[in-house]
């Protein structure tokens, strides 16, 4: 009989079912029978003694242990008398673990049913998330929208589908941090922040970036509150377009020089799409003239001209080219307030985007001569948002500030020019990470809806006060992808009659929070029934088709809290389970998923004690955890 750790089901006074802890049921383990291997071994030279292999007793070995050991011995064809015998299996796997030969452990798979698990990680409705169409408020996200996500194991980023945005009512304190003019996204206390704790004893002499690289992980906001930690603002892309040349019309341009010129054009340029089609860069900064002339000569040879405006006037660097005009309008937009970069620009390699940024700084930007602080000005909000995204690609943190000079005017060539647009200032930090200190932490009293999108990788790029950073968004277990397979309940196909809820450990410790939880789940269950009853036309006799049921459930689930139970079948190999136990059973893991990991540990050790010999339970800060010891 396979091991299991079941959880009790409770009910409110109104009969709404809920659980206080997770249940773990092992439903599959390896089935190993190596008797037929004899025919393979006996055909080798008799003096090698391979034929003795099947006579080695396997009585006390786990099935996964047997499978992984025969796989390892096949690698070196060590089936003869000098092989490591099965009675010495522990010593064999000690060497495997010490040498980090983890691929052997991928042969043995175990499957579990996990129930009594939920997703309670949520954002304030005004928090923005980076989508393929730009920044959008989490409260306005649609299902299947593409969100920028990070794989926590590889660090690589990609566009992933939003599998659905959950919302539920929340009353209490949201946590955030603030320094200078920057405010982080307010989140529920159990929300997971992608951060690294700043421990001066462990990280003595290391920079903030080195600390982040060494120990970044998902940590509950409540666990970070009042402590120093480091957060990341950079985007490490998986794919980008590294062009060497750019062909426009009948001309071919060097990509680096062209992107620097395009950056200048995007900030200090004019694109004329009339009878006389041209692109022109207007500059008063004499220190930039030589660089602009170099770019014009490099790209356009004898096809450009310079118009000298005098000491106090703008110099014009102009090139007439119909194909070039159409291309530039397509990739950066027509006029300043309408600047918006195309996907072609945003998909370029970091080297090319760096040249694009350098060109823009030479245009309507500044670099402080003493500290190197970079600032760029634009009257397009779309462009400001995209510059911030580009800077994150380049590993630079930046904030956007608004400079409202609408209604003011200036004199140019004896004419009064009024400012009619907002100006946006992109201010760049010299560091790609931020150190959050104790006095930066804040609390926000809040009553209302909080939101959480669900994605495969479990980390999304968010911002609240124009400062972007990485933060968690989905169940802690599902984010582990390598060597794992998942099948989780779909609330689009499962109606309200199967609904159960999960009470968080923190609520169980407070009579007030516990009572509020019971009232909340009763209300949600009742509201779900009312919505479903209304949408199906009050029809209780005629059965709905599958598509009709799905449409009803899809709308009704909008009222379900993140405390709704989401049972899941998980299959993983030994190597993957070891990684999950080390990460999710640690003292730094979120409490709910750590408790789940403790039950997984008990079940796995019951079946394979040798393969988990370097793991053990310990009490750390009054909490039971899983720690891995050096062998």
C-alpha positions, 0 to 999 in steps of 0.5 A, spaced: 500 500 500 502 506 498 503 512 503 498 517 504 497 523 508 490 525 508 487 532 511 480 532 514 474 536 511 471 541 515 464 545 514 461 552 516 455 552 519 452 553 513 455 547 510 460 550 506 466 545 506 473 547 507 480 544 509 485 547 514 491 543 511 493 539 504 492 532 503 498 528 500 497 521 496 502 517 493 498 514 487 504 511 483 511 509 483 516 505 479 515 498 477 521 494 476 523 487 473 530 486 471 530 479 470 530 480 462 536 483 463 539 477 464 539 475 456 543 482 455 548 480 460 549 473 458 552 474 451 558 478 454 564 474 455 563 469 461 569 471 464 567 478 465 562 475 470 556 479 468 551 473 469 552 474 476 548 481 477 541 478 477 543 474 483 545 480 487 539 480 493 534 486 492 530 485 498 531 491 502 532 496 496 526 501 494 524 500 487 526 507 484 533 505 488 533 499 484 532 502 477 537 508 478 542 503 480 542 499 474 542 505 470 548 508 473 552 501 473 550 501 465 553 507 464 560 504 466 558 497 464 560 495 472 556 488 472 561 484 474 564 481 481 568 488 482 561 492 482 558 496 488 553 490 491 546 492 492 548 491 500 552 497 499 547 501 495 547 507 500 555 508 499 553 508 492 548 513 492 552 517 497 558 518 491 552 519 486 549 525 490 556 528 492 559 528 485 552 531 483 551 526 477 543 527 478 541 525 471 541 518 474 535 520 479 531 522 473 529 515 471 525 513 477 518 517 477 513 518 483 506 521 482 501 524 487 494 527 488 495 533 492 489 536 495 487 542 500 492 547 496 490 554 494 493 560 491 493 566 495 498 571 492 494 577 490 496 584 488 492 591 489 488 593 483 492 599 481 498 594 480 500 594 473 503 588 469 507 588 463 503 585 457 505 584 450 501 590 448 504 594 454 503 595 461 496 594 464 493 594 470 492 587 473 484 588 474 484 589 467 487 583 464 483 579 460 484 571 459 489 568 454 493 575 454 500 574 454 504 576 460 512 577 461 514 571 465 521 569 468 523 562 469 525 561 476 530 556 475 533 558 468 532 566 469 530 566 462 524 571 460 518 569 455 511 571 453 506 567 457 499 566 456 495 568 462 491 562 464 486 567 468 486 572 473 483 571 480 480 576 484 477 576 491 475 581 497 480 583 502 480 587 508 487 588 512 494 591 511 497 590 504 505 591 505 509 595 500 516 599 501 517 606 499 524 610 498 525 617 495 519 617 490 518 610 489 513 605 491 513 598 490 506 594 488 502 593 495 501 586 496 497 581 501 502 579 506 502 572 504 504 574 497 511 572 494 516 577 492 522 575 488 528 577 492 534 575 496 535 577 504 541 581 505 545 577 511 551 581 512 554 575 516 553 570 510 554 575 504 560 579 507 564 583 502 558 581 496 555 587 492 547 587 492 548 584 485 552 578 487 547 577 493 541 577 488 545 572 484 547 567 490 540 567 493 534 570 490 528 566 491 520 567 492 519 569 499 513 571 503 512 579 503 510 578 511 517 574 512 521 580 509 517 586 512 522 590 517 528 586 514 533 588 509 533 585 502 535 586 494 530 586 488 531 585 481 529 590 475 532 586 469 529 582 464 534 576 461 531 575 454 531 568 451 530 570 444 532 577 440 534 579 433 541 580 432 542 584 426 548 585 422 545 589 417 539 593 415 536 593 408 531 599 406 530 600 399 536 599 395 541 601 401 544 596 406 546 599 413 550 597 418 545 595 424 549 599 430 550 605 426 543 605 424 540 604 431 544 609 434 541 614 428 534 612 429 535 613 437 537 620 435 531 621 430 526 618 435 528 624 440 530 630 436 528 628 429 522 630 424 520 625 419 516 629 413 511 625 409 509 630 404 511 631 397 519 632 400 520 626 404 526 626 409 528 625 416 531 630 419 535 631 426 535 638 429 541 639 434 543 645 438 548 641 442 555 642 439 559 637 443 554 632 439 555 635 432 562 630 430 558 624 432 552 626 428 556 627 422 560 621 423 553 617 423 550 621 417 557 619 413 557 612 415 550 611 413 548 615 408 554 617 404 553 623 400 545 623 400 545 628 406 546 635 408 547 639 414 543 646 415 547 651 419 542 655 424 548 659 427 550 659 434 543 660 437 539 656 432 538 648 431 543 645 426 539 640 421 542 634 419 537 631 413 537 625 409 531 625 403 529 618 402 522 615 401 523 608 403 527 610 409 521 615 411 516 609 410 521 605 414 522 610 420 514 611 421 513 604 421 518 602 427 518 609 431 512 612 429 510 619 426 511 625 431 513 626 438 507 625 442 505 619 437 512 615 438 511 608 439 516 603 437 514 597 433 515 589 435 521 590 430 525 595 435 523 591 441 525 584 439 532 587 437 539 584 441 541 588 447 547 590 443 543 594 438 538 596 443 544 599 447 546 603 441 539 605 440 539 608 447 545 612 446 543 615 440 536 617 444 541 620 450 544 624 445 538 627 442 533 629 448 537 626 454 543 628 459 548 624 462 551 627 468 558 629 468 560 627 475 556 621 476 554 618 470 546 619 471 542 618 465 536 622 464 531 622 457 525 626 456 519 624 451 512 627 450 510 620 449 507 615 454 508 609 450 515 611 448 516 612 456 514 605 458 517 602 452 524 605 454 523 603 461 522 596 458 528 597 454 532 599 460 530 593 463 533 588 457 539 592 458 540 591 466 538 598 468 533 600 473 529 606 471 523 610 474 518 614 470 516 621 472 511 626 470 513 633 468 507 637 467 508 644 463 502 644 459 500 651 458 507 654 459 510 657 453 517 659 450 519 663 444 522 660 438 524 664 432 520 670 434 514 665 435 510 663 441 510 656 442 505 653 447 506 646 451 500 642 450 503 635 452 505 632 458 513 631 458 515 624 461 522 623 464 526 617 464 531 617 470 536 611 470 539 608 476 546 606 476 544 599 479 540 593 476 538 591 483 535 595 489 537 595 496 530 595 501 532 597 508 528 596 514 525 604 514 523 603 507 517 598 509 510 600 509 503 598 511 497 600 507 490 599 510 485 596 504 478 594 503 476 591 496 478 586 491 485 584 490 487 580 484 492 575 481 494 572 474 496 565 473 501 563 469 506 557 467 512 560 470 510 563 476 513 570 476 511 576 472 514 583 471 510 588 475 510 595 477 506 600 481 509 607 482 513 606 475 518 602 478 518 595 475 520 588 479 519 581 479 514 578 483 510 571 484 503 570 481 501 562 482 502 556 486 509 555 489 509 548 486 507 549 479 512 553 478 517 547 478 517 545 471 523 541 469 522 533 470 515 535 472 508 534 469 502 537 472 494 536 471 490 541 475 483 542 476 479 547 471 474 551 474 471 552 467 469 545 467 468 544 474 461 547 477 460 549 484 457 543 486 465 541 487 467 547 490 471 547 497 476 552 500 482 552 504 484 556 510 491 559 511 495 557 517 495 564 519 487 564 519 487 558 524 491 562 529 486 568 529 479 567 532 477 573 528 481 571 521 478 564 522 470 567 523 471 572 517 474 566 513 468 562 514 463 568 512 467 569 506 467 562 503 459 562 505 458 568 501 462 566 495 459 559 495 452 563 495 454 568 490 457 563 485 450 559 485 446 565 484 450 567 478 450 560 475 442 560 476 441 566 473 446 565 467 443 558 465 436 561 465 433 558 471 433 552 468 434 546 472 431 541 468 434 541 461 441 539 462 446 544 459 451 542 453 459 542 455 460 548 452 454 552 455 456 549 462 463 552 461 461 559 459 457 559 465 462 556 470 467 561 466 463 567 468 461 565 475 468 563 477 470 570 477 467 571 484 471 565 487 477 567 492 484 565 491 482 560 497 478 556 493 481 549 493 485 547 486 487 539 487 492 537 482 496 531 480 503 531 480 508 527 477 516 528 478 522 524 477 527 523 484 531 529 482 526 534 481 523 531 487 529 533 491 530 540 488 522 541 490 524 539 497 530 543 498 527 549 495 519 549 498 521 545 505 526 550 507 525 555 512 524 561 507 519 557 503 511 560 504 508 556 510 502 553 506 507 550 501 512 548 506 507 544 510 505 540 503 513 539 502 513 536 509 508 531 507 511 529 500 518 528 504 514 523 509 511 519 503 518 519 499 522 517 504 517 511 506 519 509 499 526 511 498 530 512 504 537 511 500 535 516 495 533 522 500 538 520 505 541 527 505 535 530 507 532 531 514 527 535 518 529 540 523 525 545 527 528 552 525 525 559 529 519 554 531 517 552 525 518 545 522 522 545 515 526 540 511 534 541 510 539 538 506 545 536 509 552 535 506 554 527 506 
